[in-house]
Amino acid sequence: MRFVRLLNAALLWAGLCACSSQGPKKKRDPAVLDGVELSAARRVGLETAADAIRKGDLKKLRMLTVWVRKRAQVVLFEADDLQALDIAISCLDGSLAQSERAATLAKVTSGKLIKDAREVCLVGAD
């Protein structure tokens, strides 16, 4: 819930900044965000995911993955970030065996969440 509130606040702030500099309000498709709004939404989403991974907060991670995939009206996470999020969830809930973790993580080549996913998945693997 805190994530949703932060995201809404970021979007509201970005919208207010954009609206205050414009003349009469123009209607727009709610699925379309301007660059500032999209950047803020992505940043808040990625920061929330990274924090939840570090804390091992499975409930928040599961809610976040549903929100990013099904409820958000725009693409917020890149494919590699979604994959890293799924891997981190699998590691935290124990559904990904310790022996498979390194190989699964090797498939993710970029993204902002891969570092946190590696840390949570490979702890104690040495």
C-alpha positions as CSV (number, residue, x, y, z in Angstrom):
1,M,0.0,0.0,0.0
2,R,2.9,2.4,0.8
3,F,4.1,1.8,-2.8
4,V,0.8,2.7,-4.3
5,R,0.6,5.8,-2.2
6,L,4.1,6.9,-3.2
7,L,3.4,6.2,-6.8
8,N,0.2,8.1,-6.7
9,A,1.9,11.0,-5.0
10,A,4.7,11.0,-7.6
11,L,2.1,11.0,-10.4
12,L,0.0,13.7,-8.8
13,W,3.0,15.9,-8.3
14,A,4.2,15.4,-11.9
15,G,0.7,16.1,-13.1
16,L,0.4,19.2,-11.1
17,C,3.7,20.5,-12.4
18,A,2.7,19.8,-15.9
19,C,-0.7,21.3,-15.6
20,S,0.3,24.5,-13.9
21,S,2.5,25.5,-16.8
22,Q,-0.3,24.8,-19.4
23,G,-3.2,27.0,-20.3
24,P,-6.7,25.4,-20.4
25,K,-6.7,21.7,-19.5
26,K,-6.7,19.3,-22.3
27,K,-8.1,15.8,-21.9
28,R,-5.8,13.0,-22.5
29,D,-5.9,9.2,-22.4
30,P,-5.2,8.2,-18.8
31,A,-2.9,5.4,-20.1
32,V,-0.5,7.9,-21.5
33,L,2.0,9.5,-19.2
34,D,4.4,12.2,-20.1
35,G,8.2,11.6,-19.6
36,V,8.3,13.1,-16.1
37,E,5.4,11.0,-14.9
38,L,6.7,7.8,-16.5
39,S,10.2,8.3,-15.1
40,A,8.8,9.0,-11.6
41,A,6.5,5.9,-11.8
42,R,9.4,3.7,-12.9
43,R,11.8,5.0,-10.3
44,V,9.3,4.5,-7.5
45,G,8.5,1.0,-8.7
46,L,12.1,-0.1,-9.0
47,E,13.1,1.5,-5.7
48,T,10.2,-0.2,-4.0
49,A,11.0,-3.6,-5.6
50,A,14.7,-3.3,-4.6
51,D,13.9,-2.4,-1.0
52,A,11.4,-5.3,-0.8
53,I,13.9,-7.7,-2.2
54,R,16.6,-6.6,0.3
55,K,14.1,-6.9,3.2
56,G,12.7,-10.3,1.9
57,D,9.2,-8.9,1.9
58,L,7.4,-11.6,-0.2
59,K,3.9,-10.1,0.3
60,K,5.0,-6.7,-1.1
61,L,6.9,-8.3,-4.0
62,R,3.9,-10.4,-5.0
63,M,1.6,-7.4,-4.9
64,L,4.1,-5.4,-6.9
65,T,4.5,-8.0,-9.6
66,V,0.7,-8.2,-10.0
67,W,0.4,-4.5,-10.1
68,V,3.2,-4.0,-12.7
69,R,1.9,-6.8,-15.0
70,K,-1.8,-6.4,-14.7
71,R,-2.9,-3.1,-13.2
72,A,-0.4,-0.5,-14.4
73,Q,-1.7,1.2,-17.5
74,V,1.8,1.6,-19.0
75,V,5.0,-0.6,-19.1
76,L,7.0,0.3,-16.0
77,F,9.6,-2.4,-15.8
78,E,11.9,-3.7,-18.6
79,A,11.8,-7.4,-19.3
80,D,15.0,-8.1,-17.4
81,D,13.7,-6.3,-14.3
82,L,10.5,-8.4,-14.4
83,Q,12.6,-11.5,-14.8
84,A,14.9,-10.5,-11.9
85,L,11.8,-9.8,-9.8
86,D,10.4,-13.2,-10.5
87,I,13.7,-14.9,-9.7
88,A,14.0,-13.0,-6.4
89,I,10.5,-14.1,-5.4
90,S,11.3,-17.7,-6.3
91,C,14.5,-17.6,-4.2
92,L,12.8,-16.0,-1.2
93,D,9.8,-18.4,-1.2
94,G,12.1,-21.4,-1.8
95,S,10.6,-22.5,-5.0
96,L,13.9,-22.2,-6.9
97,A,16.5,-24.8,-5.8
98,Q,19.9,-23.5,-4.6
99,S,21.6,-25.5,-7.4
100,E,19.5,-23.7,-10.1
101,R,19.8,-20.2,-8.9
102,A,23.2,-19.2,-10.5
103,A,22.1,-20.6,-13.9
104,T,18.8,-18.8,-13.7
105,L,20.3,-15.5,-12.7
106,A,22.9,-15.8,-15.5
107,K,20.0,-15.6,-18.0
108,V,19.3,-12.0,-16.9
109,T,21.8,-9.7,-18.5
110,S,20.8,-6.2,-17.4
111,G,18.3,-4.3,-15.4
112,K,18.2,-2.4,-12.2
113,L,17.0,-5.3,-10.0
114,I,19.5,-7.9,-10.9
115,K,22.0,-6.9,-8.3
116,D,19.5,-7.2,-5.5
117,A,18.2,-10.5,-6.9
118,R,21.7,-11.9,-7.0
119,E,22.4,-10.9,-3.4
120,V,19.2,-12.5,-2.1
121,C,19.5,-15.7,-4.2
122,L,23.2,-16.4,-3.8
123,V,23.5,-15.8,-0.1
124,G,25.0,-18.9,1.5
125,A,25.6,-20.5,-1.9
126,D,29.4,-20.4,-1.6
